[in-house]
């Protein structure tokens, strides 16, 4: 009986993770406010841009990741990115756990019905 449910278990475990992996294009950039402006992180290429408010517009310049890591705004931006990734992972793991518990509950009920 159990091998028959194995493909369903695999599908339930993998599908929630796939939905988190396929993010829309709108979330390509992360904006992190820092003192004196904000940092824009391109989540695809990893490029960092520091922008500050000028008289009529924003002045933005590319930031060397090595130089940014030592600065206070850079530390804040990088820490924020790590926190977001950890929170996303926790949400995905929680969704998978709920799906597996639900599946195991259903499988347990079906096993009780199939006793000889």
The 8 nearest C-alpha neighbors of each residue, nearest first, counted from 0:
[[1, 3, 2, 4, 110, 113, 109, 5],
 [0, 2, 3, 4, 5, 106, 110, 6],
 [3, 1, 5, 4, 0, 6, 7, 8],
 [2, 4, 1, 0, 5, 6, 7, 8],
 [5, 3, 7, 1, 2, 6, 8, 0],
 [4, 6, 2, 8, 7, 3, 9, 1],
 [7, 5, 9, 8, 4, 10, 3, 2],
 [6, 8, 10, 4, 5, 9, 11, 3],
 [9, 7, 5, 11, 6, 10, 12, 4],
 [8, 10, 12, 6, 7, 11, 13, 5],
 [11, 9, 7, 13, 12, 8, 14, 6],
 [12, 10, 8, 9, 13, 14, 7, 98],
 [11, 13, 9, 10, 95, 14, 8, 15],
 [12, 14, 10, 16, 11, 15, 9, 17],
 [13, 15, 17, 16, 11, 10, 12, 18],
 [16, 14, 18, 17, 13, 95, 94, 12],
 [15, 17, 19, 13, 14, 18, 91, 20],
 [18, 16, 20, 14, 15, 19, 13, 21],
 [17, 19, 15, 16, 21, 20, 14, 22],
 [20, 18, 16, 17, 21, 22, 15, 91],
 [21, 19, 17, 18, 22, 16, 15, 91],
 [22, 20, 18, 19, 17, 23, 16, 24],
 [23, 21, 20, 19, 24, 26, 18, 25],
 [22, 24, 25, 26, 21, 27, 20, 19],
 [23, 25, 26, 27, 22, 28, 21, 43],
 [26, 24, 23, 27, 28, 22, 29, 42],
 [27, 25, 24, 28, 23, 29, 22, 42],
 [28, 26, 42, 24, 25, 41, 43, 29],
 [29, 27, 41, 26, 40, 42, 39, 30],
 [28, 30, 40, 39, 31, 41, 27, 26],
 [29, 31, 39, 38, 40, 28, 32, 37],
 [30, 32, 38, 37, 76, 33, 29, 39],
 [33, 31, 37, 36, 38, 30, 34, 76],
 [34, 32, 37, 72, 36, 35, 31, 38],
 [33, 35, 36, 72, 32, 37, 71, 51],
 [34, 36, 51, 33, 37, 52, 50, 32],
 [37, 35, 51, 50, 33, 34, 32, 52],
 [36, 38, 32, 33, 50, 31, 49, 51],
 [37, 39, 49, 31, 48, 30, 50, 32],
 [40, 38, 30, 48, 29, 47, 28, 31],
 [41, 39, 47, 29, 28, 42, 46, 45],
 [40, 42, 28, 45, 46, 43, 44, 27],
 [41, 43, 45, 27, 28, 40, 44, 29],
 [44, 42, 41, 45, 27, 46, 28, 40],
 [43, 45, 46, 41, 42, 40, 47, 27],
 [44, 46, 41, 42, 43, 40, 47, 64],
 [47, 45, 41, 44, 40, 48, 61, 42],
 [48, 46, 40, 62, 39, 61, 45, 41],
 [47, 49, 61, 39, 62, 60, 38, 59],
 [48, 50, 38, 59, 60, 37, 61, 62],
 [51, 49, 59, 37, 58, 36, 57, 38],
 [50, 52, 36, 58, 57, 35, 53, 37],
 [51, 53, 57, 56, 58, 36, 54, 50],
 [52, 54, 57, 56, 55, 58, 51, 50],
 [55, 53, 56, 52, 57, 58, 51, 50],
 [56, 54, 53, 57, 52, 58, 51, 59],
 [55, 57, 53, 54, 52, 58, 51, 59],
 [56, 58, 52, 53, 51, 50, 59, 55],
 [59, 57, 50, 51, 53, 52, 56, 60],
 [60, 58, 50, 49, 57, 48, 51, 61],
 [61, 59, 48, 49, 62, 50, 58, 47],
 [60, 62, 48, 47, 49, 63, 59, 46],
 [61, 63, 48, 47, 64, 60, 49, 67],
 [62, 64, 66, 65, 67, 61, 47, 46],
 [65, 63, 67, 66, 62, 68, 47, 46],
 [66, 64, 63, 68, 67, 69, 62, 73],
 [67, 65, 63, 64, 68, 69, 70, 62],
 [66, 68, 73, 64, 70, 69, 65, 63],
 [67, 69, 73, 65, 66, 74, 70, 64],
 [68, 70, 67, 66, 71, 73, 74, 65],
 [71, 69, 73, 67, 72, 68, 74, 66],
 [70, 72, 74, 73, 75, 69, 68, 67],
 [73, 71, 75, 74, 33, 70, 76, 34],
 [74, 72, 67, 76, 68, 70, 71, 75],
 [73, 75, 71, 77, 72, 76, 68, 78],
 [74, 76, 72, 78, 73, 77, 79, 71],
 [77, 75, 73, 79, 74, 78, 31, 72],
 [76, 78, 80, 74, 79, 75, 73, 81],
 [79, 77, 81, 75, 80, 76, 74, 82],
 [80, 78, 82, 76, 77, 81, 75, 83],
 [79, 81, 77, 83, 78, 82, 84, 76],
 [82, 80, 78, 84, 83, 79, 85, 77],
 [81, 83, 79, 85, 84, 80, 86, 78],
 [84, 82, 86, 80, 85, 81, 87, 79],
 [83, 85, 87, 81, 86, 82, 88, 80],
 [86, 84, 88, 82, 87, 83, 89, 81],
 [85, 87, 89, 83, 88, 84, 82, 90],
 [88, 86, 84, 90, 85, 89, 83, 91],
 [87, 89, 85, 91, 86, 90, 92, 84],
 [88, 90, 86, 92, 87, 91, 93, 85],
 [91, 89, 93, 87, 88, 92, 86, 94],
 [92, 90, 88, 94, 93, 89, 16, 87],
 [91, 93, 89, 95, 94, 90, 88, 96],
 [92, 94, 96, 90, 91, 95, 89, 97],
 [95, 93, 91, 97, 92, 96, 90, 98],
 [94, 96, 98, 92, 93, 97, 12, 99],
 [97, 95, 93, 99, 94, 98, 100, 92],
 [98, 96, 100, 94, 95, 99, 101, 93],
 [99, 97, 95, 101, 96, 100, 102, 94],
 [98, 100, 102, 96, 101, 97, 103, 95],
 [101, 99, 103, 97, 102, 98, 104, 96],
 [100, 102, 104, 98, 99, 103, 97, 105],
 [101, 103, 99, 105, 104, 100, 106, 98],
 [104, 102, 106, 100, 105, 101, 107, 99],
 [103, 105, 107, 101, 102, 106, 100, 108],
 [104, 106, 102, 108, 107, 103, 109, 101],
 [105, 107, 103, 109, 108, 104, 102, 110],
 [108, 106, 110, 104, 105, 109, 103, 111],
 [107, 109, 105, 111, 110, 106, 104, 112],
 [108, 110, 112, 106, 107, 111, 105, 113],
 [109, 111, 107, 113, 112, 108, 106, 114],
 [112, 110, 108, 109, 113, 114, 107, 106],
 [111, 113, 109, 110, 114, 108, 107, 115],
 [114, 112, 110, 111, 109, 115, 0, 108],
 [115, 113, 111, 112, 110, 109, 108, 0],
 [114, 113, 112, 111, 110, 0, 109, 108]]
